[in-house]
Amino acid sequence: METLYLERLINDQRNELLSKDTGTPREVSWRNQLNLDRIVAVTGIRRCGKSTLLRQIAEYFGSDFNYINFDDLRLTSFSESDYDILLTIFSKSKKSSIFLFDEIQLAPSWERYLRKLHDLGYNIVITGSNSSLLSNELGSHLTGRYIQQELFPFSFNEFLDFRSFKRVHESTDSVSRLMQLSKEYIFNGGFPEFLKHNRRELLEQTYRDIIYRDIIARYGIQERQAFRELAQYLMSNPGIKITYGKLAKQLGFRSSTSVKEYISHMEDVYLLFQIHKFDWSLKRSLLAPRKVYPVDNGLSHAVAFRLSPNRGHLLETAVFNQLRRFGSPWYYADRKECDFVIENRDTGYQCIQVCWHLEGDNQDRELGGLQEAMNYFDSGSGTIVTYDQERTVKLPEGRTARLVPFWRWAKRFGHTSHE
């Protein structure tokens, strides 16, 4: 590329970045990670706020940063030889030690360039929409030199900040507002741009970009129609149990291997996640049916087959996505089922059931599944996340189940886990 052309492009991108609002602060500890002298790799689904996070980092450093966004059609012809020109341009305009690279995976041989910059002592933050691509390349060429930081659509706490909810002492009015906001969050999810404009087509376009640009085009998928149907089926059925073989037969794929591969691609771009059944045997856990959850309720609802969402499934997905920020939960299943099990290094295994409203029709199923899981892990107490209920239920053998409204659980769990 011509030096003058690339220089103008970099200046345009920098001005565009600085013209953006700094947005809602995110619950990520990038300052601490930069202090470790590691490359900070921020990965997450399209439009979840990675570029805005770079804007916040740029704000922190004032004018003392270098920036380029590789998700730009004007950089289509960018080649490996252009990196030297890039460094020359950055050195001429700014003597900064901070480099911010957006959607780095779209650049050729980017991992070798980052290694060169890191060896020269620069601080580097990169973003990317493909967790597998970034982790594979970073692991191969930059072992011990990077830290991966996942970024998701807004958590509930971030959503409260976005809605300018002031954290005050609980009162009738504040709790009522929290209930209203939690319902909005559970149904609409946490994609910042959608929450700002409330235009469903923004989510629909994001989904199309992920399906066509990030998966079909990148991986050269030939069974396009079948792949689209698989993605829409999984996005329409949050919490569904799957096996690759049954899905292949149900949707007409040639083999279960294709289904496994396609779902793996969807996970790589953060469109959805699989969780395993808990088992002390890793082999049995891997062979058991998995449960699948979309990354965001708003995105799921925008592209789903169903006309009206199931409130219980939406709440379950919101709880899963809060848990996923801090690790990979399991589900428990034997005679009965418990939605989630997480391991806490201080308190052991925690059992979490999700139910929009605990009442006569579902009480035996929900309490029974939770109690069976608690017995299995020898836990004295468990949690049932609901929409609006808050009380303690006594169970046999001296165990208890605490019903907690989502707003309270998400606020406490997020802060406790983040700290």
N, C-alpha and C positions, 0 to 999 in steps of 0.2 A: 504493500500500500504506500502511496505517496505520503511523505512526512507531513506536509502542510495539511493535506486532507485529514489525516489521522489526528493531528493537533487540533484542528477545528472541531472535529467530532468529539474529542475528549473534553474540550471546553464547553461544547453544547451540553454534553451529558452532565458535566459538573454543575452548570447553571441550572439545568433541569432538576437535578437532585436537590440543590439548595433552595429551589423555588417551592419544593414540597413542604407540606406541614410536617412537623416532627411527630405528630400522632400521639397515640397512647403509649406510655412507657410499658415495656414488656417485662415479664418475670424471667429474665435470663441474666446470668452473671458474667457478661462478656468482659467487664473490666477486670475481674479477678482472673479470668482465663488469659487475657492479654499479658497480665503480669507474670504469667508462668513461662513466658518466652516461647509460646506455641502458636502455630497457625490456628485460628479459630474458624472452624468450618460450620456455618449455619445452614442446616438443611430443613426443608419443609415443602409442603404442597404449594403450588402456584397461588398467588394472591393472598397468602396468609400474613404478609407483612414483612417479608425479608428485606425488601428494598427500604421500607420505612425504618426498619431497625438500623440499616446502614446510614440512613439520614440522621437518626438519633446519635449514632457513633460519630458521624461527621460534625454534628452540633457540639458534641463533647470536646472535640479537638479543634473547634473553631475553623479557621481556614487552613489548618495544618494537616492536610490529607491529600492522597492521590486516589482517583476513582475512575473506574471504567465498568460499563455494563455490556456484557457480551451478548445479551438477548436483544440485539439491535440489528435490523436487516442491513444496515450500512456496514456492518462488520462481517458480512457473509464471506468476503474474500480474505479475511484476516488469516495470515499464515504464520508458521513457526518463525520465519525470518523477521517478522514484524515486531517480535518482542524486544529486540535491541532498539528499534526505533521508539517503541513505547517507553522504555526506560530512559532514553535520551530526552524525550518530551517531558516526562515527569521530572527529571533532574533539572531541566532548564526552567520549568515554571515554578516548581516548589521543591524545596530541600527537605521535604517531609519524610519521616520514617514510617508513616502509616500508609498502608496500601489497602484499599477496599475494592474487591472484585465481585461484581454481581453476575450470577449465573455462569460461573467459571467453567462448568462442564461443557459448555458450547465452544470453548476455545481449544485449538489444537495443542497437544503436548503441554497442557497447562501445568501438570504436576512437576515437570522438570524446571519450568520457569519459576514456580513457587519455591522449589528447593534452592535455586540460585539466589532468590531474594532473601529467603530465610537465612541462608549461609552468610549473606552480606549484613545481617543484623536487623533487617526490617521487621516491623510488626505488621501482620497480615490478617485480614478478615475476609473470608470468601463466603458466598452463598451459592446454593444449588438446589434444584428441585428433584434430584435423583439420589437417594441415600446410598444405594448399592454402588452406583458409578463412582461417587465421591469416596466412599469408604474403601472400595477396592483399589482405586488409584492412589489415594493417600496412604493406605496401608502398604502398598507395594513400593512406593518411592519416598514416602515421608514418615516411615515408622518412627514413633516416639517424638514426632515434631508437630503433632496437631491434636486438637481437642474438638470433638464433634458436639455441636449444640443444636438440638432439634427445636424447631419453631412450629407451632400449630396455630390454627385460628384462635381467637381470643379464648382464654380461660374465663370462668365466671368472674373471678376477681378483676381481670383485665376488662371484661365487659362492663362491670360496675364503674370502673374508672372512665371508660368510653362514654357511658351514660351520665357521667358527672355525679354519681351517687356519693354523697358525703357520708363517710363512716362515722356515725354518731352513736351515742348510747341507744340501746333498743327502746323503742316506744311503739305505741299502737300504729302511728303513722309510718315510722321507719320500717317496721315489719311488714305492714301492708304494701309498702313500696317495694320491698325486697321480694315479696311473693309475686307481685306483678312483673318485676324485672326477671325473676327466675323463670317464669312461664314464657316470657318473650325469648329468653336465651335458649330454653329447652326446645322451643319450636323453630326458632330462626337461626340458631347456631352462632358462630363467631367470626365469619369472614368480614373484615373491617369495611371493605368497599360496599358490600351489600347492606350492612347495617347503617351505613351513612346515607345511602341513596334509596334503599328499600325497593330495588328494581330486580325482579327475579331473573331477567335476561342476563344480568351480570354473572349470576351463578351458572346459568345455562352455558354461557360462553366460556367460562372457566372450565367447566366439565368437558366441553368439546375440545378445548385446547389440550387438556390433559390426555383425553382419549386419542386424538388424532396426532398431535405434535409430539407429546411426551412418550407415547407408547406405540401406536401403530406405525408412525413414521420412523421413530428411533429404532425399533426392534424388527422392522420389516414384516409385520404380521400379515399373513395371507388370508386367514379366515376372518376377514374383517366383520362381516355381518354377525357371525357367531360370537366373535369377541365382544362386539357392542351389546349383544343380547345378554351375554354373561355378566358384563359390567353393570348393566342396568338392573338385571335380576338381583345381584348382590347388593347394589345400592338401595333397592326397593325393599329389602328384607333384612333390616338390621337385627343382629343377634341370632340369625339363622344358623343351624348346625349343618355342616356340609361334609361330604367326602368327595374327593376328586372323581372317583369312578361313577358315583350316582349323578353328579353334575354333568359329566360327559354324556351319559345316556340320556339324561333329561333334556339337554340342550343340543344334542346331535353332533358332538365333537368326535373326531376320529379316534382319539385316545385320551385317557385321563392325564397323560403326561402333558398334553397341550393345556389342559385346564390348570394344572399345577403351575406351569410356566407362566400362563397369562395372569393368574392371581398374584404370582410373585412380582410381575411387572407392576401391577396395581399397587402392591405394597411399596415397591421401590420409589414410586412417585407420591406416596402418602395418600392415595385415594381411599384406601381401606386397610384394615388390619385383621389378622387372624389371631385367635388365642387358642391355647391348647387346654385339654382336660388335665386337671392335676392328677399326677400319678408319681409315686416314688420311683417307678421304672420309666426311664426316659423313652425306651422303645415303645412301651404301651401308650405313653402319652402321645408320641408322634403318630402312632397308628390309629388312635381314637379320632372320632369326628372333631372338627374344629368349629369354632363359632367366628362369625365375620361381622365386623362393625365398620360403617363408613366413618370417615374422618370428621364429618360435620353434619348436623341435622338439617341445616338450611340447604346445603348442597344435595343431600339425599332427597329431601322433599321436592327440590326443584326438578329433579330428573326421574323421580320414581314412577312406577306403573300406577301405584295406588292413588286414588282420588283424595282420600282423607287419611291422615297419619294416625297410627296407633299411639296414644299418649304414653302407655307403658313402655313401648319400644323406644320412643323418643327419650324418655327419662333414662332408660337403661343405657342408651348410646351416649347420652351426656355424662353419665357416671363413668362409663368406660373411658371416654376421651379425657376425663379428668385424671383417672388412674394411669392412663397410658403416658402421660407427661413425665411420670416418675418411675417408669419401669413397665414390665409386661405382666399383667395379671393372668391368672388361670380361671377356668370355671371348674366347679366341682359337680360330679354326677355319679350317683350309684342308684339306689332305689328312688331317690328324689334328687333335686338339683338345687344348687346355690349359684347365683349368677357370677360372683367374683370371689377369688381368693388372692390376697396379696401377702407377701412376706415382709414383716417389719423387723429390723435387726434388734429392736429393743423389746418388742412385745410378742414376737413370734408371728404365727399366721393369723390374719384377720379375715373373717368371713363377712361378705357384704351381699345382701339381697336387695333387689330394686323392685318397687311396687308403687304405682301411682297413688293408690289409696288402699290400705289394708282394711278389708271388711269380710263379712261372712262368706261370700262366694269364693274368696281366694285365700282365706286365712290359713286353712289346713295346708295348702300347697306351699305358701310362702314361708310360714313359720316352720313347717316340717322340713323343707329343704335346708333352711338355715340351721336348724337344730342338728340335722344329720351331719352337716359339714362341721359344725362346732364340736360334735362328739368325735368326729374323725380326727380333728386337730387338737382335741382336748382343750378347747377354748371356753372360758367362762362366760364370755359375752360376745355378741355379734351385732351387726348394724343392718337396719332396713331403711334404705333411703326412699323417702316418699315425696310427694309434692307438698303436702301441707300438714302432715301429722307429726306430733312430737310427744312421745310418752315411752315408758319402759314396760315391756311385757315379760312376766315371769314364765320361765320354761321349766320342764322337768329337770331333775338332777342338779338343781340350784343354778342353772344357767339363766341368762337374761338376754333379751333382744331389745335394743334401743332403736325406736323409730325416730328418724331425724329428717326434717324437711331439706330438700336439696340445697336451698340457699345457705343454710347453716353448715351443712356437711361440706359443700364445695368451698366455702370461705375458709373453714378451719383446716380441711385437708390440704388445700392448696398452699396456705401459708406454712403449715407445719412441715409439709414435705419439701417445700422450696427452701426453707431455712435449714 
